[in-house]
Amino acid sequence: MANQSVVIVVTDANRTAANEALAAYYGDDPGSQNISVPLSASGQLPATHWGSHIWLDPARATAIKDWPSGTLPTPTQPWGNYGLDDASALAAGETFIVSIMAATDANLQTLPMTNFLATLAALGVQRIT
């Protein structure tokens, strides 16, 4: 059951590689923009960071959480389909800043935004409006 609220933030410099690595992991089309919310300290352009939210089951959420520590997950599609090899996929994931919170019936509707905003606050960034 996809009951884990997963927020991923990366720097602007790492966004392209991170998007390709996540697309392979999720099984999305190459070029998918999984990390698409622009962020900066001032809330103004230019974006210095980019963020995303996704619901995942506990096993997949753990794989995302462990990726920045050097544990390469098994992708849904081969890394090579996305212009990556094991080393570059691992390097992309090592740039992830990850926050995971488990959903309950009481917080199911509000948890994604709660998790996202708490992660941004911890990093000192906000959404660009």
N, C-alpha and C positions, 0 to 999 in steps of 0.2 A: 504494500500500500504506500502510495506517495504521500507521506505525512511529515516529511522533513522540509522545512523552509530553508532553502539554500541561497545565500547571497554571495556573489563572487564579484570582486573589484580588482581591476588591474590598472597599471599606469597606461597613459596614452601610447608610450613607446612599445608596449607589449600587447596591445589590443589585437592586432592582426593575427599574430601567432596564437594567441589565446583563443580567438574565435575559431580558428581552424582546428585547434586541438579539441575544443569543446564540440564542434560539429562532428568530428570523427567519433568522439566518445558517445555523444547522444544519437548518432546515426542520421544527422541532418545533412542537407545538401552542402557541398563545398561552397564556401563564401557566405554561409549563414552568419548573421549578425546576432549571436546569442548575447554578447556583451554590448549593449547599445544605449545605455543611459549615460549621457555626458555629465561629468562632475568636475568641480573645481572648488578651491577654498573660498572664493568670492561668490560663487553661484553665477559667474559671468564667463563668457568665452575668453580664452580658449580652454578646452577641456584638458585637464591634466590627468584625469582618471576616467574610467568607464565602469559601469556597474550592471549587474543583472540579478534576476531572481528566478528560481525554478523550484517546483515541487519535485522531490525525488524520494524513492523508497530508502529505508535506512542503509542498505548495502551500497547503493550508488552514492548516497550522500557521504558515507564514510570514505569511499574511493576518492571523491572530490576533496574531502578534508585531508586525506593522506597524501594527495598528489604534491602539494608544495613541500612536503618533507622528503620527497624523493621516491615515492612509491608510484610507479607508473601503472595506471589502470588499464584493463583490457578494453579497447575501443569497440564500439558496435560495428564500425567499418574500419578497414585497414588504414593505418596512418598514411601509407603511401598514396591513397586516393586523395589526400588533402595536402600533398606536397611535404609531408613530414616523415621522419623516421623515428625510431624509439628515442634517440637522444634529443631531437628537437621538440618532440611532444613532451618529454620529461621537462625540458628547459622551459617550455611555455607554461606548464602547470606549476612549476616552481615559483612563478611570478604571481600566482593567485593569492589574494587575501580573501579568506573564506569565513563565513559565519553560518552556523547551522542551529536552528531551533526546531524542536519537535512540536507539532500541532496537537491541540486538544480540541474537544468539541466547543469549549468556551472561547478559544482564541482563533479558530480556523479562519474567520473572515478578516481579522485584523493583523494576524501574525506576519504576513508578507511585508506590509508597510512598517510594522514595528521593527522587524529584523533589519530591513533595509535602512531605515533611519538611524537605528542604533549603530549599525556598521559605519555609516557615513559620519556620524558624530564622533565615533572613536578614531576615525581617520582624519577628522578636521576638514572634510569636504562636504559639499552639498550639490543638489541637482542644479544644473544650469537651466534657467528659465528664459 
